[in-house]
């Protein structure tokens, strides 16, 4: 392992450690928004006589 590769891995680990919790929270919010959009679409189709 070269020193440059080791340095890149250390930076990657630090970035993951610092921004990891924020990334997980963002993914949870995106998933929740997708679920809300899907439920909204289902109820809209039911009101219009769709499948």
MOPAC internal coordinates of N, CA, C and O (Angstrom, degrees):
PM7 1SCF
backbone

  N    0.0000 0     0.00 0     0.00 0    0    0    0
  C    1.4548 1     0.00 0     0.00 0    1    0    0
  C    1.5244 1   107.54 1     0.00 0    2    1    0
  O    1.2310 1   121.44 1   -52.89 1    3    2    1
  N    1.3042 1   114.85 1   127.11 1    3    2    1
  C    1.4626 1   119.20 1   179.67 1    5    3    2
  C    1.5215 1   110.14 1   -79.23 1    6    5    3
  O    1.2310 1   120.78 1   -17.80 1    7    6    5
  N    1.2990 1   116.11 1   162.20 1    7    6    5
  C    1.4655 1   119.54 1   179.40 1    9    7    6
  C    1.5242 1   111.22 1   -67.40 1   10    9    7
  O    1.2310 1   120.35 1   149.53 1   11   10    9
  N    1.3368 1   116.94 1   -30.47 1   11   10    9
  C    1.4670 1   119.67 1   178.09 1   13   11   10
  C    1.5302 1   110.37 1   -67.87 1   14   13   11
  O    1.2310 1   120.31 1   137.54 1   15   14   13
  N    1.3240 1   117.01 1   -42.46 1   15   14   13
  C    1.4650 1   120.78 1   177.82 1   17   15   14
  C    1.5276 1   110.39 1   -64.47 1   18   17   15
  O    1.2310 1   120.45 1   138.31 1   19   18   17
  N    1.3133 1   116.74 1   -41.69 1   19   18   17
  C    1.4636 1   120.39 1   178.13 1   21   19   18
  C    1.5279 1   110.84 1   -62.13 1   22   21   19
  O    1.2310 1   120.31 1   138.12 1   23   22   21
  N    1.3148 1   117.01 1   -41.88 1   23   22   21
  C    1.4629 1   120.60 1   177.83 1   25   23   22
  C    1.5161 1   111.92 1   -63.83 1   26   25   23
  O    1.2310 1   120.59 1   138.50 1   27   26   25
  N    1.3353 1   116.48 1   -41.50 1   27   26   25
  C    1.4715 1   120.28 1   178.03 1   29   27   26
  C    1.5227 1   111.20 1   -63.39 1   30   29   27
  O    1.2310 1   120.28 1   140.17 1   31   30   29
  N    1.3193 1   117.06 1   -39.83 1   31   30   29
  C    1.4657 1   120.28 1   179.10 1   33   31   30
  C    1.5274 1   111.27 1   -66.59 1   34   33   31
  O    1.2310 1   120.44 1   140.53 1   35   34   33
  N    1.3169 1   116.77 1   -39.47 1   35   34   33
  C    1.4658 1   119.82 1   178.55 1   37   35   34
  C    1.5235 1   110.40 1   -64.50 1   38   37   35
  O    1.2310 1   120.09 1   137.46 1   39   38   37
  N    1.3173 1   117.44 1   -42.54 1   39   38   37
  C    1.4685 1   120.63 1   177.82 1   41   39   38
  C    1.5249 1   110.46 1   -63.65 1   42   41   39
  O    1.2310 1   120.18 1   138.29 1   43   42   41
  N    1.3239 1   117.26 1   -41.71 1   43   42   41
  C    1.4605 1   120.95 1   178.38 1   45   43   42
  C    1.5289 1   111.26 1   -61.68 1   46   45   43
  O    1.2310 1   120.37 1   137.49 1   47   46   45
  N    1.3128 1   116.90 1   -42.51 1   47   46   45
  C    1.4651 1   120.79 1   178.75 1   49   47   46
  C    1.5264 1   110.69 1   -63.99 1   50   49   47
  O    1.2310 1   120.24 1   137.72 1   51   50   49
  N    1.3258 1   117.15 1   -42.28 1   51   50   49
  C    1.4675 1   120.24 1   179.21 1   53   51   50
  C    1.5209 1   111.83 1   -65.17 1   54   53   51
  O    1.2310 1   120.33 1   137.97 1   55   54   53
  N    1.3166 1   116.97 1   -42.03 1   55   54   53
  C    1.4726 1   120.62 1   178.71 1   57   55   54
  C    1.5199 1   110.28 1   -63.57 1   58   57   55
  O    1.2310 1   120.28 1   136.70 1   59   58   57
  N    1.3278 1   117.07 1   -43.30 1   59   58   57
  C    1.4664 1   120.46 1   178.74 1   61   59   58
  C    1.5241 1   110.77 1   -63.33 1   62   61   59
  O    1.2310 1   120.57 1   142.14 1   63   62   61
  N    1.3230 1   116.51 1   -37.86 1   63   62   61
  C    1.4643 1   120.91 1  -179.88 1   65   63   62
  C    1.5290 1   111.28 1   -67.90 1   66   65   63
  O    1.2310 1   120.28 1   138.42 1   67   66   65
  N    1.3211 1   117.07 1   -41.58 1   67   66   65
  C    1.4644 1   121.14 1  -176.70 1   69   67   66
  C    1.5197 1   111.49 1   -74.51 1   70   69   67
  O    1.2310 1   120.41 1   133.79 1   71   70   69
  N    1.3434 1   116.82 1   -46.21 1   71   70   69
  C    1.4597 1   120.02 1  -173.69 1   73   71   70
  C    1.5153 1   113.57 1   -99.70 1   74   73   71
  O    1.2310 1   119.36 1  -178.18 1   75   74   73
  N    1.3094 1   118.83 1     1.82 1   75   74   73
  C    1.4636 1   122.52 1  -176.58 1   77   75   74
  C    1.5227 1   113.34 1   -59.99 1   78   77   75
  O    1.2310 1   120.34 1   131.94 1   79   78   77
  N    1.3229 1   116.96 1   -48.06 1   79   78   77
  C    1.4628 1   120.67 1  -177.79 1   81   79   78
  C    1.5267 1   110.67 1   -65.31 1   82   81   79
  O    1.2310 1   120.22 1   141.27 1   83   82   81
  N    1.3304 1   117.18 1   -38.73 1   83   82   81
  C    1.4614 1   120.23 1   178.89 1   85   83   82
  C    1.5285 1   110.59 1   -66.20 1   86   85   83
  O    1.2310 1   120.33 1   141.18 1   87   86   85
  N    1.3163 1   116.97 1   -38.82 1   87   86   85
  C    1.4576 1   120.39 1   179.84 1   89   87   86
  C    1.5210 1   110.60 1   -65.71 1   90   89   87
  O    1.2310 1   120.21 1   139.59 1   91   90   89
  N    1.3186 1   117.21 1   -40.41 1   91   90   89
  C    1.4683 1   120.58 1   178.72 1   93   91   90
  C    1.5298 1   110.30 1   -65.23 1   94   93   91
  O    1.2310 1   120.01 1   137.99 1   95   94   93
  N    1.3163 1   117.58 1   -42.01 1   95   94   93
  C    1.4649 1   120.95 1   178.39 1   97   95   94
  C    1.5241 1   110.77 1   -63.65 1   98   97   95
  O    1.2310 1   120.18 1   140.58 1   99   98   97
  N    1.3220 1   117.26 1   -39.42 1   99   98   97
  C    1.4583 1   120.81 1   178.40 1  101   99   98
  C    1.5207 1   110.91 1   -65.45 1  102  101   99
  O    1.2310 1   119.90 1   137.86 1  103  102  101
  N    1.3227 1   117.79 1   -42.14 1  103  102  101
  C    1.4655 1   120.70 1   178.07 1  105  103  102
  C    1.5204 1   111.36 1   -63.54 1  106  105  103
  O    1.2310 1   120.27 1   141.67 1  107  106  105
  N    1.3236 1   117.08 1   -38.33 1  107  106  105
  C    1.4699 1   119.99 1   177.44 1  109  107  106
  C    1.5245 1   111.13 1   -63.78 1  110  109  107
  O    1.2310 1   120.61 1   138.07 1  111  110  109
  N    1.3289 1   116.43 1   -41.93 1  111  110  109
  C    1.4734 1   119.46 1   178.97 1  113  111  110
  C    1.5219 1   111.49 1   -65.71 1  114  113  111
  O    1.2310 1   120.46 1   140.71 1  115  114  113
  N    1.3339 1   116.72 1   -39.29 1  115  114  113
  C    1.4602 1   119.84 1   177.95 1  117  115  114
  C    1.5291 1   111.05 1   -65.07 1  118  117  115
  O    1.2310 1   120.15 1   139.70 1  119  118  117
  N    1.3157 1   117.32 1   -40.30 1  119  118  117
  C    1.4618 1   120.92 1   178.03 1  121  119  118
  C    1.5267 1   110.40 1   -64.10 1  122  121  119
  O    1.2310 1   120.14 1   137.60 1  123  122  121
  N    1.3159 1   117.33 1   -42.40 1  123  122  121
  C    1.4633 1   120.98 1   179.14 1  125  123  122
  C    1.5266 1   110.69 1   -63.70 1  126  125  123
  O    1.2310 1   120.30 1   140.09 1  127  126  125
  N    1.3265 1   117.04 1   -39.91 1  127  126  125
  C    1.4664 1   120.12 1   178.65 1  129  127  126
  C    1.5304 1   110.06 1   -65.28 1  130  129  127
  O    1.2310 1   120.19 1   142.22 1  131  130  129
  N    1.3193 1   117.24 1   -37.78 1  131  130  129
  C    1.4681 1   120.30 1   177.52 1  133  131  130
  C    1.5143 1   112.03 1   -64.79 1  134  133  131
  O    1.2310 1   120.47 1   139.65 1  135  134  133
  N    1.3220 1   116.71 1   -40.35 1  135  134  133
  C    1.4668 1   120.59 1   178.13 1  137  135  134
  C    1.5203 1   110.24 1   -65.07 1  138  137  135
  O    1.2310 1   120.51 1   136.33 1  139  138  137
  N    1.3365 1   116.64 1   -43.67 1  139  138  137
  C    1.4729 1   119.33 1   179.05 1  141  139  138
  C    1.5251 1   110.91 1   -62.26 1  142  141  139
  O    1.2310 1   119.94 1   139.88 1  143  142  141
  N    1.3152 1   117.72 1   -40.12 1  143  142  141
  C    1.4624 1   120.73 1   179.17 1  145  143  142
  C    1.5231 1   110.67 1   -65.42 1  146  145  143
  O    1.2310 1   120.42 1   140.17 1  147  146  145
  N    1.3293 1   116.81 1   -39.83 1  147  146  145
  C    1.4654 1   120.04 1   178.66 1  149  147  146
  C    1.5108 1   112.46 1   -65.65 1  150  149  147
  O    1.2310 1   120.22 1   137.26 1  151  150  149
  N    1.3281 1   117.18 1   -42.74 1  151  150  149
  C    1.4659 1   120.81 1   178.68 1  153  151  150
  C    1.5184 1   109.81 1   -65.38 1  154  153  151
  O    1.2310 1   120.30 1   139.22 1  155  154  153
  N    1.3206 1   117.03 1   -40.78 1  155  154  153
  C    1.4608 1   120.78 1   178.57 1  157  155  154
  C    1.5189 1   110.72 1   -61.78 1  158  157  155
  O    1.2310 1   120.34 1   138.77 1  159  158  157
  N    1.3227 1   116.96 1   -41.23 1  159  158  157
  C    1.4616 1   121.42 1   179.17 1  161  159  158
  C    1.5261 1   110.77 1   -65.72 1  162  161  159
  O    1.2310 1   120.06 1   139.45 1  163  162  161
  N    1.3193 1   117.50 1   -40.55 1  163  162  161
  C    1.4612 1   120.75 1   179.75 1  165  163  162
  C    1.5264 1   111.02 1   -64.45 1  166  165  163
  O    1.2310 1   120.33 1   135.31 1  167  166  165
  N    1.3318 1   116.98 1   -44.69 1  167  166  165
  C    1.4611 1   118.82 1  -178.78 1  169  167  166
  C    1.5257 1   110.85 1   -69.46 1  170  169  167
  O    1.2310 1   120.02 1   148.00 1  171  170  169
  N    1.3340 1   117.56 1   -32.00 1  171  170  169
  C    1.4600 1   119.91 1   178.02 1  173  171  170
  C    1.5252 1   110.18 1   -66.03 1  174  173  171
  O    1.2310 1   120.33 1   138.33 1  175  174  173
  N    1.3273 1   116.98 1   -41.67 1  175  174  173
  C    1.4570 1   120.64 1   179.06 1  177  175  174
  C    1.5274 1   111.57 1   -66.07 1  178  177  175
  O    1.2310 1   119.72 1   144.24 1  179  178  177
  N    1.3073 1   118.14 1   -35.76 1  179  178  177
  C    1.4662 1   121.23 1   178.66 1  181  179  178
  C    1.5216 1   110.64 1   -66.65 1  182  181  179
  O    1.2310 1   120.01 1   141.20 1  183  182  181
  N    1.3294 1   117.58 1   -38.80 1  183  182  181
  C    1.4685 1   120.49 1  -179.57 1  185  183  182
  C    1.5230 1   111.16 1   -69.54 1  186  185  183
  O    1.2310 1   120.21 1   149.25 1  187  186  185
  N    1.3468 1   117.20 1   -30.75 1  187  186  185
  C    1.4606 1   120.73 1  -177.44 1  189  187  186
  C    1.5312 1   111.58 1   -89.34 1  190  189  187
  O    1.2310 1   119.61 1  -178.09 1  191  190  189
  N    1.3173 1   118.36 1     1.91 1  191  190  189
  C    1.4509 1   120.83 1  -179.68 1  193  191  190
  C    1.5086 1   113.55 1    81.71 1  194  193  191
  O    1.2310 1   120.32 1  -157.69 1  195  194  193
  N    1.3121 1   117.00 1    22.31 1  195  194  193
  C    1.4653 1   121.16 1   178.63 1  197  195  194
  C    1.5026 1   111.13 1   -78.62 1  198  197  195
  O    1.2310 1   121.42 1     9.33 1  199  198  197
  N    1.3136 1   114.89 1  -170.67 1  199  198  197
  C    1.4575 1   119.51 1  -178.46 1  201  199  198
  C    1.4952 1   112.92 1   -68.59 1  202  201  199
  O    1.2310 1   120.10 1   180.00 1  203  202  201

